Amino acid sequence: MNAWSRGSFSAWLRNAHSCLSSIAPPAAAAGNKDVTSRVFPEMNHLFVHDPVGFPGNYTKLVNPRVEPEVVGAVAEWLLKRMR
């Protein structure tokens, strides 16, 4: 089992939640009045479904497009702020 096995990716995902919780408070303290952070499980940093998370597998991804869930979340976030 290598470092990018399913178990390691799960550990990374738990760490992602921890990292986000350490980013939002300083962003708000710096004067940002509207700070939102969110983890999209089993998606990589490109917002593509990637259950393994190993960069060497990018060419093996079934659908290398930004997931509709992410596009919808961003659209909702923008719509709430533009009204």
Phi, psi and omega in degrees: 000127180268179183295341182257023178294169181306317180298319180293323179294322176299319177295320178298319181298318176299321178293327179299318177299318179296318180296316180297323180290341177267349180269317185300313181300314177296325178297318178292319180295335180280002176107358177287117186277344182225092182248127178230133175229147183205142175256132174256103184303143178060024173243145179274188183291350176265005182062037177248136178302120185210086185293343180267314178085008180269122182304331179293348180264006182306320182288346181263358181294136183295315182227094184278038179248154176303132183294141178304328178302320180289314179301317179296318180296318179293317179298315178299317180300314180294316181300320179297330185266345182262356181279000000 
